[in-house]
Amino acid sequence: MHSMQVFLPIKRYHVGSGTSLEESRVIVGADTLFGAICWAISFLYGDDECKALVNRFRSGDPPFLTSSAFPARKTGDRIVYLLPFPTVGYLRERIEEELKKRQPTDEQRFYRKSVAGVELVSMAGLLSIINGDYSVLKVGDLGRPAVVREDEDSELPLFKVLKSYRNVLDRRLYASDVFRFSYVELCEGCGLSFWVRFFDSSLESVVRSAVRLVNEMGLGGEKSLGLGIGEGDAEFLPNSDVSFGVGDALMTISPYVPTDAEVGRFLHGGFMAYNLIERTAFYQSGRFRYFCFSEGSIFPKLGDMMVYGRMVDIERNISRYGYGFMVEVSLSGFEGSGQT
């Protein structure tokens, strides 16, 4: 197995959020990425090649895994990226208590609300949490509240969630109406970063070609308005994976749909902290809904398993990506260093 990190210079994008396609998520889900990659493979190599690839995923033997994509900034030769904030409930309490020590009384209410709304964490911030060092953390406004280290403001990706309006025409009644949707706009030098783990290295060149096409043609929705299109070339960093060393638990950085066997083992396997989210997909047969574990959910390790999750079968030839992109983390670090 080997991994690579991908940087897409996409500054403006829209991806549907849960039950609403009008609101955009900041994180681009791995299911959205996988669908775009499959479309590009079909376009470049033909439908038969794409179907053969998808069948490997449906059989439970995926040749590669992809994470979700997160806001990131190119800083020289480095990529500074954000990750999902872990869904461990007491982490917010620990960070809130630490902030209370350092903030005036009249600002404590503000920070309590900020911590409650945190969705993202910087790589350095998450490392500090895992090491139990809460004293260097703060809640920064990067576009949404995020937990970061106090010394890394200048390198972090910044973004805004904006709204756009346009007139739409009802095809049956010919009545006009205003359609509103939101989109994410990243600052200069920023883009989206994600990881791919290959179990079959022969597919790396195929995936790279597909990712380049997605970057050129667009990722997500509202591409006719110029959203989701890269403003430069996609960049690939070989032998690069997101890692926090050896841990006693796993955090998913992609939406994750477990198999029945995995659920049974989790229930007897130890600590879990998760958030369920609803995913919505539109097809010719109508709207399809299913639930999955969100990015940042924590699960016990199941021995030496390398692949977690499955495809979600919607109808005969349609599936949704539900494999978890797992990263080892240490639960002992989440409990802090003993400072109160």
TIKE-707717 format. One record per residue (C-alpha): residue number from 1; x negated, y, z negated; residue in one letter. Coordinates in pm, 1 decimal. Layout:
! residues N
n, xx, yy, zz, res
NUM, X, Y, Z, A
...
//
This chain:
! residues 340
n, xx, yy, zz, res
1, 0.0, 0.0, 0.0, M
2, -114.9, 352.7, 73.9, H
3, 51.1, 694.3, 52.5, S
4, 42.6, 1031.0, 219.8, M
5, 174.0, 1372.4, 129.4, Q
6, 354.3, 1577.7, 393.3, V
7, 389.3, 1956.2, 406.1, F
8, 658.8, 2102.0, 632.8, L
9, 634.8, 2480.5, 687.4, P
10, 1014.9, 2513.0, 670.5, I
11, 1104.7, 2839.9, 499.3, K
12, 1482.6, 2849.4, 547.0, R
13, 1707.4, 2545.5, 516.5, Y
14, 2053.8, 2424.5, 418.3, H
15, 2134.4, 2080.1, 276.2, V
16, 2480.9, 1994.5, 148.6, G
17, 2526.9, 1972.9, -227.1, S
18, 2728.3, 1681.9, -368.9, G
19, 3094.3, 1722.0, -282.9, T
20, 3041.5, 2053.0, -102.4, S
21, 2863.3, 2101.2, 226.6, L
22, 2888.5, 2477.8, 180.3, E
23, 2651.8, 2496.7, -117.8, E
24, 2288.4, 2411.5, -55.7, S
25, 2059.8, 2213.1, -282.9, R
26, 1706.0, 2338.2, -339.9, V
27, 1577.7, 1979.5, -331.4, I
28, 1612.6, 1803.1, 4.3, V
29, 1718.9, 1448.3, -83.3, G
30, 1527.0, 1145.2, 40.8, A
31, 1847.3, 1018.6, 205.4, D
32, 1859.0, 1334.9, 417.7, T
33, 1489.6, 1297.7, 505.1, L
34, 1527.2, 930.6, 592.4, F
35, 1823.7, 1001.8, 819.5, G
36, 1625.9, 1270.5, 1001.4, A
37, 1324.6, 1039.1, 1042.6, I
38, 1546.4, 761.3, 1181.3, C
39, 1706.1, 1003.2, 1428.6, W
40, 1360.8, 1111.9, 1544.6, A
41, 1241.6, 750.6, 1582.8, I
42, 1550.4, 672.7, 1789.4, S
43, 1485.6, 978.4, 2007.3, F
44, 1115.0, 901.7, 2056.6, L
45, 1107.8, 521.8, 2067.5, Y
46, 1464.1, 415.3, 2149.9, G
47, 1765.7, 280.6, 1964.8, D
48, 1633.6, -76.6, 1946.6, D
49, 1319.4, 33.5, 1760.4, E
50, 1529.1, 238.3, 1516.1, C
51, 1776.1, -46.0, 1453.6, K
52, 1494.4, -292.3, 1388.5, A
53, 1345.0, -51.6, 1135.4, L
54, 1674.3, 11.0, 955.2, V
55, 1743.5, -363.4, 938.7, N
56, 1420.9, -409.1, 742.9, R
57, 1548.1, -159.5, 487.7, F
58, 1890.3, -324.1, 476.9, R
59, 1731.5, -664.7, 414.3, S
60, 1554.4, -535.2, 101.8, G
61, 1207.2, -532.3, 259.1, D
62, 1139.7, -163.1, 333.2, P
63, 818.8, -96.7, 529.1, P
64, 785.9, 244.4, 361.2, F
65, 949.9, 461.4, 97.4, L
66, 1004.7, 836.1, 104.8, T
67, 1053.8, 1079.7, -180.5, S
68, 1278.7, 1382.4, -177.4, S
69, 1124.6, 1709.2, -54.2, A
70, 1047.9, 1990.3, -297.7, F
71, 948.4, 2357.0, -263.0, P
72, 571.2, 2391.7, -229.2, A
73, 305.5, 2651.6, -146.4, R
74, -15.9, 2612.5, 52.2, K
75, -305.9, 2755.9, -149.2, T
76, -626.8, 2706.1, 44.6, G
77, -667.6, 2332.0, 90.1, D
78, -424.8, 2252.5, -193.4, R
79, -49.7, 2213.7, -204.0, I
80, 112.1, 2343.2, -522.3, V
81, 452.4, 2181.2, -553.3, Y
82, 751.3, 2152.6, -782.1, L
83, 910.4, 1832.6, -910.6, L
84, 1245.9, 1746.3, -1070.5, P
85, 1269.7, 1816.6, -1442.2, F
86, 1302.7, 1485.2, -1633.9, P
87, 1655.4, 1410.9, -1754.0, T
88, 1540.0, 1328.1, -2108.9, V
89, 1779.9, 1536.3, -2321.8, G
90, 1550.3, 1614.0, -2612.3, Y
91, 1285.6, 1765.5, -2381.8, L
92, 1498.3, 2076.8, -2349.1, R
93, 1531.6, 2097.8, -2726.6, E
94, 1154.6, 2064.5, -2771.9, R
95, 1083.5, 2338.2, -2517.4, I
96, 1353.3, 2562.3, -2664.6, E
97, 1206.9, 2522.7, -3014.3, E
98, 860.5, 2607.8, -2885.3, E
99, 989.1, 2918.9, -2709.2, L
100, 1167.3, 3033.8, -3024.3, K
101, 835.6, 3049.9, -3205.4, K
102, 691.5, 3286.6, -2946.9, R
103, 988.3, 3508.9, -2863.7, Q
104, 1161.2, 3788.6, -3055.4, P
105, 1493.1, 3697.2, -3214.1, T
106, 1697.6, 3905.4, -2969.4, D
107, 1552.3, 3711.1, -2672.9, E
108, 1608.7, 3361.7, -2810.2, Q
109, 1962.4, 3339.6, -2672.6, R
110, 1835.3, 3420.9, -2325.0, F
111, 1571.9, 3147.4, -2338.6, Y
112, 1821.8, 2893.9, -2470.3, R
113, 2037.5, 2952.6, -2161.9, K
114, 1731.8, 2940.7, -1935.7, S
115, 1618.3, 2603.9, -2067.2, V
116, 1969.4, 2462.8, -2031.0, A
117, 1968.6, 2554.9, -1660.1, G
118, 1626.3, 2411.4, -1573.8, V
119, 1621.4, 2186.4, -1265.6, E
120, 1254.8, 2195.0, -1166.7, L
121, 911.0, 2169.0, -1323.7, V
122, 565.5, 2237.2, -1186.2, S
123, 316.0, 1953.5, -1156.8, M
124, 93.9, 2117.4, -1419.4, A
125, 395.9, 2177.0, -1643.0, G
126, 499.8, 1812.3, -1626.1, L
127, 144.2, 1702.5, -1704.2, L
128, 152.0, 1923.2, -2014.7, S
129, 483.4, 1767.2, -2121.9, I
130, 348.4, 1415.2, -2074.7, I
131, 40.3, 1509.3, -2278.5, N
132, 264.3, 1651.3, -2553.2, G
133, 131.0, 2007.2, -2515.7, D
134, 441.3, 2226.8, -2526.5, Y
135, 258.7, 2537.3, -2647.4, S
136, 145.6, 2635.3, -2294.8, V
137, 491.5, 2610.5, -2136.2, L
138, 745.8, 2872.5, -2045.3, K
139, 1060.0, 2903.8, -1835.7, V
140, 982.2, 3088.4, -1513.9, G
141, 1226.7, 3228.5, -1261.2, D
142, 1112.7, 3087.6, -927.3, L
143, 1455.1, 3132.5, -771.1, G
144, 1605.1, 2889.5, -1021.8, R
145, 1480.8, 2837.7, -1379.8, P
146, 1176.1, 2607.9, -1387.1, A
147, 940.7, 2490.4, -1660.6, V
148, 584.2, 2598.6, -1577.7, V
149, 254.4, 2664.2, -1751.2, R
150, 186.9, 3021.5, -1857.4, E
151, -129.0, 3044.4, -1644.7, D
152, -0.1, 2936.7, -1301.2, E
153, 247.5, 3205.7, -1190.9, D
154, 52.3, 3335.6, -890.5, S
155, 30.4, 2998.0, -711.9, E
156, 384.8, 2868.3, -756.2, L
157, 636.7, 2856.2, -469.9, P
158, 912.1, 3117.4, -489.9, L
159, 1251.0, 3101.2, -325.5, F
160, 1595.9, 3259.9, -310.7, K
161, 1935.3, 3100.2, -263.0, V
162, 2125.5, 3328.5, -26.5, L
163, 2476.4, 3330.5, 119.1, K
164, 2579.9, 3370.9, 478.8, S
165, 2923.6, 3443.2, 627.0, Y
166, 3068.5, 3389.1, 970.5, R
167, 3405.7, 3363.7, 1140.5, N
168, 3539.5, 3021.4, 1231.4, V
169, 3835.6, 2933.6, 1452.9, L
170, 4088.2, 2661.7, 1369.1, D
171, 4102.6, 2435.8, 1674.8, R
172, 4471.8, 2354.8, 1632.3, R
173, 4617.6, 2684.2, 1509.2, L
174, 4364.6, 2922.1, 1667.8, Y
175, 4358.6, 3109.3, 1339.1, A
176, 4030.7, 3272.1, 1236.0, S
177, 3888.2, 3245.5, 888.0, D
178, 3567.2, 3331.9, 705.1, V
179, 3327.8, 3044.8, 637.1, F
180, 3073.5, 3091.3, 361.2, R
181, 2767.5, 2875.7, 299.5, F
182, 2443.5, 2910.0, 107.3, S
183, 2088.6, 2841.5, 216.9, Y
184, 1742.1, 2843.2, 60.6, V
185, 1474.6, 3089.3, 171.2, E
186, 1117.0, 3027.9, 58.7, L
187, 852.0, 3298.2, 31.2, C
188, 557.5, 3343.9, 267.5, E
189, 312.8, 3053.3, 271.1, G
190, 570.7, 2813.0, 128.4, C
191, 747.9, 2509.1, 266.8, G
192, 868.6, 2163.3, 167.0, L
193, 649.9, 1881.1, 39.2, S
194, 727.1, 1509.9, 9.2, F
195, 547.1, 1175.1, -6.7, W
196, 563.2, 854.4, 194.3, V
197, 439.5, 517.6, 62.8, R
198, 359.4, 262.1, 330.2, F
199, 381.9, -112.3, 277.6, F
200, 334.3, -163.7, 652.5, D
201, 50.8, 59.3, 771.2, S
202, 129.5, -11.1, 1137.7, S
203, 425.6, 227.7, 1108.6, L
204, 226.1, 528.8, 990.2, E
205, 174.7, 672.1, 1339.5, S
206, 545.5, 621.2, 1415.5, V
207, 651.4, 805.6, 1100.1, V
208, 404.5, 1087.6, 1162.9, R
209, 542.8, 1140.1, 1513.9, S
210, 898.5, 1136.8, 1379.4, A
211, 816.0, 1389.7, 1106.2, V
212, 655.5, 1623.2, 1361.4, R
213, 972.4, 1610.7, 1570.9, L
214, 1193.7, 1677.1, 1267.7, V
215, 977.5, 1978.2, 1182.6, N
216, 1019.2, 2112.1, 1537.6, E
217, 1390.8, 2034.4, 1585.7, M
218, 1514.3, 2106.7, 1234.2, G
219, 1598.8, 1942.9, 901.9, L
220, 1937.7, 1966.2, 731.0, G
221, 2242.4, 2160.4, 843.6, G
222, 2312.2, 2484.4, 1031.3, E
223, 2023.1, 2430.7, 1273.1, K
224, 2208.6, 2632.0, 1536.5, S
225, 2143.4, 2935.7, 1314.3, L
226, 1771.0, 2862.3, 1299.8, G
227, 1773.9, 2692.9, 959.3, L
228, 1554.4, 2391.9, 885.2, G
229, 1300.8, 2460.3, 1161.8, I
230, 930.0, 2465.5, 1078.8, G
231, 732.4, 2785.2, 1136.1, E
232, 412.0, 2597.7, 1214.2, G
233, 280.6, 2242.9, 1239.9, D
234, 356.6, 1968.3, 990.4, A
235, 51.6, 1876.8, 781.4, E
236, -39.3, 1530.9, 650.6, F
237, -263.2, 1458.4, 353.4, L
238, -367.3, 1090.4, 369.2, P
239, -427.6, 886.3, 54.1, N
240, -234.7, 1138.0, -153.3, S
241, 34.4, 1036.3, -401.0, D
242, 201.7, 1200.2, -699.3, V
243, 59.3, 1033.7, -1009.5, S
244, 38.7, 1085.8, -1384.3, F
245, -170.2, 777.5, -1457.9, G
246, -45.9, 453.8, -1606.9, V
247, 276.9, 492.9, -1804.8, G
248, 537.5, 286.0, -1983.5, D
249, 837.3, 416.5, -1785.3, A
250, 935.0, 527.4, -1434.3, L
251, 1076.7, 856.0, -1308.6, M
252, 1245.4, 862.4, -970.5, T
253, 1178.7, 1157.3, -739.8, I
254, 1444.5, 1050.5, -492.5, S
255, 1817.4, 970.5, -526.5, P
256, 1828.1, 610.0, -642.7, Y
257, 2094.8, 341.2, -594.4, V
258, 1991.7, 31.6, -795.2, P
259, 2072.9, -327.2, -709.1, T
260, 2298.7, -525.2, -941.6, D
261, 1997.4, -723.4, -1061.0, A
262, 1808.5, -404.6, -1147.3, E
263, 2103.1, -266.8, -1345.0, V
264, 2120.5, -589.0, -1547.3, G
265, 1750.9, -574.6, -1628.7, R
266, 1764.2, -202.6, -1715.5, F
267, 2038.2, -266.8, -1970.9, L
268, 1803.1, -501.3, -2157.8, H
269, 1477.9, -327.7, -2070.9, G
270, 1449.6, -28.9, -2300.8, G
271, 1483.5, 348.6, -2280.8, F
272, 1682.4, 514.7, -1999.9, M
273, 1773.1, 877.9, -1937.4, A
274, 1962.5, 952.5, -1619.2, Y
275, 2198.9, 1183.1, -1441.3, N
276, 2463.5, 1052.2, -1201.2, L
277, 2536.6, 1261.0, -894.1, I
278, 2790.0, 1216.6, -617.3, E
279, 2667.3, 1201.7, -259.9, R
280, 2900.5, 1271.4, 31.8, T
281, 2857.4, 1166.2, 393.0, A
282, 3076.7, 1246.7, 694.3, F
283, 3117.8, 996.1, 974.8, Y
284, 3365.9, 936.8, 1255.9, Q
285, 3560.7, 707.2, 1023.5, S
286, 3593.0, 986.5, 767.9, G
287, 3428.2, 1102.0, 447.6, R
288, 3232.7, 851.5, 238.8, F
289, 3140.6, 906.1, -127.5, R
290, 2908.7, 714.7, -356.2, Y
291, 2719.9, 775.5, -679.0, F
292, 2347.3, 752.9, -740.6, C
293, 2089.4, 844.0, -1001.2, F
294, 1946.3, 1189.5, -941.1, S
295, 1583.6, 1289.8, -911.7, E
296, 1424.2, 1309.9, -1256.0, G
297, 1607.7, 1006.7, -1399.6, S
298, 1396.4, 781.4, -1624.8, I
299, 1400.6, 399.6, -1632.9, F
300, 1198.5, 119.9, -1793.8, P
301, 936.8, -54.9, -1584.3, K
302, 1045.0, -395.1, -1458.2, L
303, 719.3, -587.9, -1459.3, G
304, 513.6, -543.8, -1144.1, D
305, 806.1, -453.2, -916.2, M
306, 703.6, -218.8, -636.1, M
307, 1043.7, -160.7, -473.2, V
308, 1350.0, -31.2, -655.4, Y
309, 1689.2, 33.3, -498.9, G
310, 1878.4, -60.1, -184.8, R
311, 2061.6, 72.3, 115.3, M
312, 2427.1, 171.0, 73.7, V
313, 2631.5, 0.6, 346.0, D
314, 2912.1, 226.2, 467.4, I
315, 3037.3, 35.1, 767.3, E
316, 2902.5, -214.9, 1017.1, R
317, 2612.2, -16.7, 1164.3, N
318, 2585.7, 270.4, 916.3, I
319, 2381.4, 273.5, 596.1, S
320, 2257.9, 538.4, 354.7, R
321, 1911.2, 538.9, 201.1, Y
322, 1911.0, 458.3, -171.5, G
323, 1557.8, 342.3, -256.0, Y
324, 1392.4, 501.3, -558.7, G
325, 1052.7, 667.0, -520.2, F
326, 917.5, 578.6, -864.8, M
327, 638.0, 757.5, -1051.6, V
328, 490.9, 617.5, -1373.5, E
329, 526.8, 844.4, -1678.7, V
330, 456.1, 808.6, -2049.5, S
331, 753.1, 822.5, -2286.5, L
332, 524.9, 889.8, -2581.0, S
333, 423.6, 1218.6, -2422.1, G
334, 785.1, 1330.8, -2396.2, F
335, 812.0, 1304.5, -2774.6, E
336, 549.0, 1573.9, -2815.3, G
337, 224.3, 1590.0, -3004.4, S
338, 386.6, 1609.6, -3343.9, G
339, 403.4, 1989.3, -3351.1, Q
340, 738.7, 2128.1, -3467.4, T
//
